[in-house]
Amino acid sequence: MYPVVRVRKSRAEDVRKKLFEMRAVDGERRFVRDGEWVEIPIRVEKAEEAGKYGEIVEQKKPVFKERPPAPFEIIEKRMDIGEKKALLPRRWELFGDVLILKIPEQLEEHKLKIAETYADVLGAKTVLRDIGGIEGEYREPLVEFLLGEDAETVHIENGVRFRFDASKIMFSSGNIDERVRMAYLPSHNEIVVDMFAGIGYFSIPMAVHSRPKKIYACEKNPLSFRYLRENIILNGVEDIVEPLLGDNREACPENIADRVIMGYVGKTHIFLSKALSILKYRGTIHYHETCPEELLPDRPILRVKAATKDSGYRVIGTSIRKIKSYAPGIVHVVVDARVEKQN
């Protein structure tokens, strides 16, 4: 199937921008013009959502872009390590000009050559080896420097600039769809509180694209807070985002918010009562949780409902979204819960 959104030429540029924001455009096909009409290629899984911008039709003669060699194809040709070439990492994290690789132990003797080759092909100044995921209360990455000495970078995503040190601060590329979704929520006239702001993962995209009235961004890790402040300035949203340093149970204002973001996983549910105290009479909580698949969708929603009963609120609507697989059999989800105080 090769779906397209068919729109008049006069609307094509405006629709193109909206479809790119939705990450709905199929990058492997070219736009096709047919007189006064333009066919914008879209991804199959986004077809229904994209239909609000124009007629969805099946493209009979799709025009594909010429595909340049994939980066891994170039890397593979350059690495002369015999049969061990099959163990080369096919996936990586590239944040700005800092590259993070998982290199198996069988390639230990080749790790420096691997770092140099990947850096050259991918345009990285620094290469970090992921040696153990994350650890501690501040979820710090466990990495080894293979190339370069400085892991501070500026990563651009969805038109937002994030400055951070990739050797000390976690940045999950698997959460990109949720960061994009949060950026475009209809929050223009709202007051928002981000209880676990980090370096501004959710607060700053929302401030840049939706322009709420105010966002209070709370973070207790001093290093993350430093980058949060820098990113607020870097993106020009000082008039919207107010950073708060400290534990959110003490630092966050109460009875003030229309929307509360709980973008942290771990024991997030123990903070639900605080989230409710932050809200006004009525509002929305975006509650993140890692949950065994067999307990979905019940456990995350029941935890929200349990917290409301203890806080004098009631749930008036919920929806749940899968963000990514967190571990075998464990899923990272977010519950959007609309709540209001009971009379």
Secondary structure as GFF3:
##gff-version 3
##sequence-region A 1 343
A	DSSP	beta_strand	3	8	.	.	.	ID=ss1
A	DSSP	alpha_helix	9	21	.	.	.	ID=ss2
A	DSSP	beta_strand	32	34	.	.	.	ID=ss3
A	DSSP	beta_strand	37	41	.	.	.	ID=ss4
A	DSSP	three_ten_helix	44	46	.	.	.	ID=ss5
A	DSSP	alpha_helix	47	50	.	.	.	ID=ss6
A	DSSP	three_ten_helix	51	53	.	.	.	ID=ss7
A	DSSP	beta_strand	55	58	.	.	.	ID=ss8
A	DSSP	alpha_helix	71	78	.	.	.	ID=ss9
A	DSSP	three_ten_helix	82	87	.	.	.	ID=ss10
A	DSSP	beta_strand	93	95	.	.	.	ID=ss11
A	DSSP	beta_strand	98	101	.	.	.	ID=ss12
A	DSSP	three_ten_helix	105	110	.	.	.	ID=ss13
A	DSSP	alpha_helix	111	122	.	.	.	ID=ss14
A	DSSP	beta_strand	126	135	.	.	.	ID=ss15
A	DSSP	beta_strand	140	147	.	.	.	ID=ss16
A	DSSP	beta_strand	152	157	.	.	.	ID=ss17
A	DSSP	beta_strand	160	165	.	.	.	ID=ss18
A	DSSP	three_ten_helix	173	175	.	.	.	ID=ss19
A	DSSP	alpha_helix	176	183	.	.	.	ID=ss20
A	DSSP	beta_strand	191	194	.	.	.	ID=ss21
A	DSSP	alpha_helix	203	209	.	.	.	ID=ss22
A	DSSP	beta_strand	214	219	.	.	.	ID=ss23
A	DSSP	alpha_helix	222	234	.	.	.	ID=ss24
A	DSSP	beta_strand	241	245	.	.	.	ID=ss25
A	DSSP	alpha_helix	248	251	.	.	.	ID=ss26
A	DSSP	beta_strand	257	262	.	.	.	ID=ss27
A	DSSP	three_ten_helix	268	271	.	.	.	ID=ss28
A	DSSP	alpha_helix	272	278	.	.	.	ID=ss29
A	DSSP	beta_strand	279	292	.	.	.	ID=ss30
A	DSSP	three_ten_helix	293	295	.	.	.	ID=ss31
A	DSSP	alpha_helix	298	311	.	.	.	ID=ss32
A	DSSP	beta_strand	313	327	.	.	.	ID=ss33
A	DSSP	beta_strand	330	341	.	.	.	ID=ss34
###
